[in-house]
Structure formats: structure tokens, C-alpha cells
Amino acid sequence: MKFSAKEQYGLRAMAELARYYGQGPVSLAEVAQAEGLSLPYLEQIAADLRRAGLLESRRGAYGGYMLARPPAEISVADIIIALEGSLVQVPCVAEGDGLDSAGCDREGVCVTRGVWLNVYQHLVELLDSLTLADLIGQKCAETDPGGSYGH
């Protein structure tokens, strides 16, 4: 399973903005530079996040973007859904509650469907439980051999 560049960049940008929560607006140019992202692409992502009610923007010399809610109230799932319309799809799982088939003609006889349902349900639980506050307070598993990220 693979997350899109849009999801990855959006999550990185939101984590960067979470670091400045309560300090006022931050320019997208600053976020792009800090995260090594393309500013024009980040502007598109920020527009989607603003439309979803996750970001607020202010115009003017001291304008920029800021989180619409505290970092502890914005989950990774919220961000992914805002950017892609749904969570990552796995085989045999329809959008929504994950319990209906995705139109597969093998639903009644497929021995692997239970695996994909289980994966999907665990993924939804994990992404719903991880917030921006968790992300900015934890190291990535790559830099944390103890593997505390996400657990």
C-alpha cells in the first residue's frame, strides 16, 4: 500500500504548521523551505486543507496559514481524507465503513477478504488515533531504532 505524494506532503506541511500552533500565521514559503517542498504544489495542498476546515489563512504582510484546531484535535486520517476524499484503499474494501465489498465478484468465495478487511480496520484505527500533536512529539522510526513512532 502506498500513500500519495499529496498525502505525504500535506502531512509534513501540517506537522510543520503544528510546531507553530498558537504563534500566529506562518507563510507557506517558510513551510515549503523547512520541508523541502515545492511552493506551488504546497499552495494547492493548503487550499484543499483550508476548504476542509483544517487550516485558516490570513492575508497581508503578517499573513499566512495556521491550524484551525489544536494539533491534538487533528488526526492523520483527517488530513488524508481532506486531501484524497477517503483513506487509503485496500483490496476488497469499499470506501466508507470498510465492511462492504468494493464490487468484487469473488466476495462470497474469497479466502483473503478477511485479511484485507482486518488491514483496513487497523489502518483506520491507527490513522484516527494519531494526531499532529503525536507527530511533532515523536521521532520517525528511521531515526528511532527503538521504534516508538506510532506506538
C-alpha positions in Angstrom: 0.0 0.0 0.0 1.3 3.4 -0.9 0.4 6.9 0.2 0.4 9.6 -2.5 2.8 12.4 -2.7 -0.1 14.8 -1.9 -0.8 12.9 1.3 2.8 12.8 2.3 3.5 16.4 1.6 0.2 17.5 3.2 1.1 15.6 6.4 4.6 17.1 6.5 3.2 20.6 6.0 0.6 20.2 8.7 3.2 18.9 11.1 5.4 21.9 10.4 2.4 24.2 11.0 1.6 22.3 14.2 5.1 23.3 15.5 4.0 26.9 15.3 0.5 26.5 16.7 -0.6 29.5 18.8 2.2 31.7 17.4 0.2 33.2 14.6 0.2 32.6 10.8 3.2 31.1 9.0 3.9 31.7 5.4 3.7 28.8 3.0 7.2 29.8 1.7 8.6 29.1 5.2 6.8 25.7 5.4 8.0 24.8 1.8 11.6 25.7 2.7 11.6 23.9 6.0 10.1 20.7 4.5 11.8 20.9 1.1 8.5 21.1 -0.8 7.5 22.8 -4.0 5.7 26.1 -3.1 3.2 25.9 -6.0 2.3 22.3 -5.1 2.1 23.2 -1.4 -0.3 26.1 -2.3 -2.7 23.6 -3.9 -2.5 21.3 -0.9 -3.1 24.2 1.5 -6.2 25.2 -0.4 -7.6 21.7 0.0 -6.8 21.7 3.7 -8.4 25.1 4.1 -11.5 24.0 2.3 -11.7 21.0 4.7 -11.6 23.3 7.7 -8.2 22.2 8.9 -6.3 25.4 8.1 -7.1 29.1 8.4 -5.4 31.8 6.3 -4.8 35.4 6.9 -3.9 37.9 4.2 -1.5 40.8 4.4 2.1 41.5 5.4 1.8 39.3 8.5 -0.4 36.8 6.9 0.0 33.1 6.3 -1.6 29.8 7.4 -2.3 28.3 10.8 -4.1 25.3 12.1 -7.8 25.7 12.5 -7.8 23.5 15.6 -5.2 22.5 18.2 -2.7 19.8 17.0 -4.2 17.3 19.4 -7.6 17.6 17.6 -6.4 17.0 14.0 -5.7 13.3 13.2 -3.7 11.9 10.3 -7.0 10.5 9.0 -8.5 14.0 8.9 -5.6 15.2 6.7 -5.7 12.2 4.3 -9.5 12.5 3.9 -9.2 16.2 3.3 -6.6 15.7 0.5 -7.9 12.5 -1.1 -11.5 12.2 -0.1 -11.0 8.9 1.6 -8.4 6.8 3.4 -6.0 4.6 1.5 -7.9 1.8 -0.2 -7.0 -1.9 0.2 -8.3 -4.7 -2.0 -11.9 -5.8 -1.3 -12.8 -2.8 0.8 -15.2 -0.2 -0.3 -15.0 3.5 0.7 -16.9 4.2 3.9 -17.1 1.7 6.7 -14.8 -0.9 5.2 -17.3 -3.7 5.7 -18.9 -3.8 2.2 -17.2 -5.2 -0.8 -15.8 -2.9 -3.4 -17.8 -4.6 -6.2 -15.7 -7.7 -6.2 -17.4 -10.7 -7.9 -15.4 -13.1 -5.6 -16.7 -11.7 -2.4 -18.5 -14.8 -1.3 -15.7 -17.2 -2.0 -12.5 -15.1 -1.5 -10.3 -16.6 1.3 -8.2 -13.4 1.5 -11.0 -10.9 2.0 -10.8 -11.2 5.8 -7.1 -10.2 5.7 -7.8 -7.0 3.7 -10.7 -6.1 6.0 -8.5 -6.6 9.0 -5.7 -4.5 7.5 -8.2 -1.7 6.6 -9.8 -1.6 10.0 -6.4 -1.5 11.8 -5.2 1.2 9.4 -8.3 3.3 10.0 -7.9 2.9 13.8 -4.2 3.9 13.6 -4.7 6.9 11.4 -7.7 8.1 13.5 -5.6 7.8 16.7 -2.5 9.6 15.5 -2.7 13.4 15.8 -0.4 16.2 14.8 0.5 16.5 18.5 1.7 12.9 18.4 3.7 13.5 15.3 5.6 16.6 16.4 6.4 14.9 19.7 7.8 11.7 18.2 10.7 10.8 16.1 10.3 8.9 12.8 11.1 5.2 13.1 14.0 5.7 10.7 15.8 7.9 13.2 14.5 6.0 16.2 15.7 2.4 16.2 13.6 1.7 19.3 10.5 2.0 17.0 8.5 4.3 19.3 6.9 6.1 16.3 3.2 5.4 16.1 3.1 3.1 19.2 
